[in-house]
C-alpha cells in the first residue's frame, strides 16, 4: 500500500496538479481541464508518458466521465443523487464507491477488496487529499477517480442563504419587482 497526496481541487488554481508520495517526491502530473463536454484531464508520469485519461461525456446535474487507459475506454463514472452518504458504481471497472461528499472521505471497492481510500490529509489544513492505494498498477485510475470525486465534493457556501438571495421582508412595499415609489412625495404634493 502506498499513500499519495494531491492538492484539493478547490485550493489548486494551477493548470496542472502534481501528485506526491509521502516523501514529497513528485510521482504523477495531472493536466487538462473540464467543464465542457469532451474536455479531458490526463495523468502523466514524471517522464512524460501518458498513463490514463478521464473525458467528460455529459454536463448537467448528473455529469458522466469516461476513464481511458492506453486510449481504450475502461469505465464510465456518473454522479448519483446521493444525500450525505453516496454509493456510485463505475461501469466497466466494476468498482463501487462509498463515501461522503461533505467530508471528502471515500472508499472504493471491487468485490470485497478495497482499491483505494481517500480523505483530507492530516496536518495539511484540508488543502491536500491523501489517497491510499493497494496495488501500484491501479494508481493511475485511482488518482483520476479521486480527482472526479473531489470535483463533485460539496462545499458549504460561506454566506448564509438569506445573503445569497437578498430576500426582502414582506412588510416592505418594494419587493424588488418594480421601481420604488416614494409615497411621501405624492401625499405632500396634493
C-alpha positions in Angstrom: 0.0 0.0 0.0 1.2 3.5 -0.8 -0.3 6.9 0.1 -0.1 9.6 -2.5 -1.0 13.3 -1.9 -2.9 15.5 -4.3 -3.9 19.2 -3.8 -7.6 19.7 -3.1 -9.1 21.0 -6.4 -10.7 23.9 -4.6 -7.4 25.2 -3.4 -5.4 24.4 -6.5 -5.5 27.3 -9.0 -2.7 25.9 -11.2 -3.3 24.5 -14.7 -1.6 21.2 -13.6 -1.6 19.3 -10.4 1.4 17.3 -9.1 0.7 14.2 -7.1 3.4 13.5 -4.5 4.3 10.5 -2.4 4.9 10.6 1.4 8.5 11.8 0.9 7.3 14.8 -1.1 8.7 13.3 -4.4 6.7 14.2 -7.5 5.2 11.0 -8.9 2.4 12.0 -11.3 1.2 15.1 -13.2 -2.4 15.8 -13.8 -3.0 18.2 -16.7 -6.1 19.4 -18.7 -9.4 20.9 -17.9 -13.1 20.1 -17.8 -16.4 21.9 -17.6 -17.3 21.5 -21.3 -18.3 18.3 -23.0 -15.4 16.3 -24.3 -12.9 18.1 -22.1 -10.1 15.8 -20.9 -7.9 15.5 -17.8 -4.7 13.4 -18.4 -2.4 11.7 -16.0 1.3 11.5 -16.8 4.3 10.0 -15.0 7.2 12.3 -14.4 8.9 11.1 -17.6 6.0 12.5 -19.7 4.3 9.2 -20.5 0.5 9.3 -20.7 -0.9 6.8 -18.2 -4.7 7.4 -18.1 -7.3 9.9 -19.0 -10.8 11.0 -17.9 -13.1 12.6 -20.5 -16.3 14.5 -19.7 -19.2 12.8 -21.6 -22.1 14.9 -20.3 -22.9 18.1 -18.4 -25.8 19.0 -16.1 -26.9 17.8 -12.7 -25.6 14.2 -13.2 -22.5 14.5 -15.3 -20.7 11.4 -16.7 -17.0 10.8 -17.2 -15.2 8.1 -19.2 -12.0 6.6 -18.0 -9.3 5.6 -20.5 -6.1 3.6 -20.3 -3.9 3.1 -23.4 -6.5 5.0 -25.5 -9.1 2.3 -24.6 -12.3 3.1 -22.6 -12.2 1.0 -19.4 -15.0 2.5 -17.4 -17.7 5.2 -17.0 -18.5 7.0 -13.8 -21.5 9.2 -13.3 -22.7 11.3 -10.4 -25.6 9.9 -8.4 -28.3 11.8 -6.5 -27.0 10.8 -3.1 -27.7 12.7 0.0 -24.9 12.7 2.6 -23.6 9.2 2.0 -23.1 8.3 -1.6 -22.8 5.0 -3.4 -21.5 5.2 -7.0 -20.8 2.3 -9.4 -18.1 2.6 -12.1 -19.3 0.5 -15.1 -16.6 -1.4 -16.9 -14.2 -1.5 -13.8 -16.9 -2.9 -11.5 -15.7 -0.5 -8.8 -18.1 0.6 -6.1 -17.5 4.0 -4.4 -18.9 4.5 -0.9 -18.3 7.9 0.7 -19.4 11.3 1.9 -19.1 14.3 -0.3 -19.4 16.7 2.6 -16.3 15.4 4.3 -14.4 14.1 1.2 -14.0 10.6 2.7 -14.3 7.8 0.2 -13.5 4.1 -0.1 -13.6 2.3 -3.4 -14.0 -1.5 -3.7 -14.0 -4.2 -6.3 -15.9 -7.0 -4.7 -14.6 -7.2 -1.2 -11.2 -5.9 -2.0 -10.5 -2.2 -1.3 -8.9 -0.5 -4.3 -8.2 2.8 -2.6 -9.3 5.2 0.1 -9.4 9.0 0.0 -9.6 11.5 2.8 -8.3 15.0 3.6 -4.6 14.8 4.6 -3.9 15.3 8.3 -1.9 18.5 9.2 -2.4 20.0 5.7 -5.2 22.4 6.6 -7.5 20.4 4.3 -5.6 21.6 1.2 -4.3 18.1 0.3 -6.0 14.8 -0.1 -4.4 11.5 1.0 -5.1 8.7 -1.4 -4.1 5.2 -0.1 -3.9 2.7 -3.0 -3.4 -1.0 -2.5 -1.9 -2.1 -5.9 0.5 0.1 -7.8 -0.9 -0.7 -11.3 -4.3 0.7 -10.2 -2.7 4.1 -9.1 -3.5 6.0 -12.4 -7.2 5.2 -12.5 -7.5 5.6 -8.7 -6.0 9.1 -8.9 -8.4 10.1 -11.7 -11.4 8.7 -9.9 -10.2 10.6 -6.7 -10.0 13.8 -8.7 -13.5 13.3 -10.1 -14.8 12.7 -6.6 -13.1 15.8 -5.3 -14.6 17.7 -8.2 -18.0 16.7 -7.0 -17.4 17.4 -3.4 -20.0 19.7 -1.9 -18.5 22.8 -0.4 -20.6 24.8 2.1 -21.2 28.3 0.9 -19.7 30.8 3.4 -22.6 33.2 3.0 -25.9 32.4 4.7 -28.8 31.7 2.3 -30.6 35.0 3.1 -27.4 36.9 2.0 -27.2 35.0 -1.3 -30.8 35.6 -2.4 -31.3 39.0 -0.8 -34.9 38.5 0.0 -36.8 41.5 1.3 -39.3 41.5 4.1 -43.0 41.2 3.1 -43.7 44.3 5.2 -41.6 46.4 2.8 -43.7 47.9 0.0 -41.0 47.3 -2.7 -40.4 43.6 -3.1 -37.8 44.3 -5.8 -40.2 43.6 -8.7 -40.8 47.2 -9.7 -39.2 50.7 -9.1 -39.7 52.0 -5.6 -42.5 54.5 -5.2 -42.0 57.5 -2.9 -45.4 57.7 -1.2 -44.5 60.7 1.0 -43.9 63.0 -2.0 -47.2 62.0 -3.6 -49.1 62.8 -0.4 -47.5 66.3 0.2 -47.8 67.4 -3.4 -51.7 67.0 -3.4 
